[in-house]
Amino acid sequence: MDAKLEAALRELTDRVMGRPGVTGTAIGRHCWRPCLVVYISDAGAGKGLPRKVGGFRVVAKESGRFRRL
C-alpha cells in the first residue's frame, strides 16, 4: 500500500471522526483511482468534509449506521 495514501487516511480520520453522522473512513477507488472514503449515516453529515487530503480525493458514501454484531 502507498505510504502517502495511508498517511492521508490517518490525517482524514483524525479530522473527521467524532463529527456527528460520520461512521468510518477507508481507502477506496473513484474512477479507478485511489481515493479516501468517509462513511456517513445520512446525507447531511457529508457537509463540510474536505475535498482532498494529501492530494487524494475524498468521497462521502452514505452507509447508514454500523452496528456491532
N, C-alpha and C positions, 0 to 999 in steps of 0.2 A: 504494500500500500504506500502511496505517495506521502512522504513526511509532511509536506506543505498542506496537503488535504487534511491529514489527521490533526495538524496544529490548528487549521481553520475551524475544524469541527469542535475542538476543545474551546476555542475562543467563542464560537457561536453559542455553544452550550452554556458557558459562563454568563453570556449576555442575555439569553432568553429564558432559561429555566427559572421557574419561580414566578413568571408572569402569568396572570390569570388566563386560562384556556390553553396554555402550552403544555403538551403532554410528553414530548420527547424530541430528540434530534437524531439525525443519522446521515450517512453518506449515501447518495443515490446517483441517479443519472437523469439528465434532462436533455432531450435532443441528442442522445448518445454521448454526452459529455458529462464528466463528473460534476456533481453539484452537492450542496448541503440541503438537507430536508429538515423542516420544522413541522412536527405533527401537532395539529391544533384540534381542540374539541369542537369548535364552531367557527364560522367564517369571520366573526368579529374579532377573534383572537389573533388573526393574521395582520391586523393593523399595526403599523409601527415597526414591523420586522425590518432588519437591514436587507438591502437588495443584494449586496455582495459582502463576503467576509474573506479576507486573504486572497482576493482575486477570483473566488468561486461564487457562482450564482446561488442565491438562497431561494428555495421553493417551499411554499407552505402547502401542506396536504391535510385536508380535513379527515380526521380518523375517528372522531368521537372520543370517548374516554377509554383508557386502558384499565382493565381490571385484573387483579392478581387471581390466578386460578387456584 
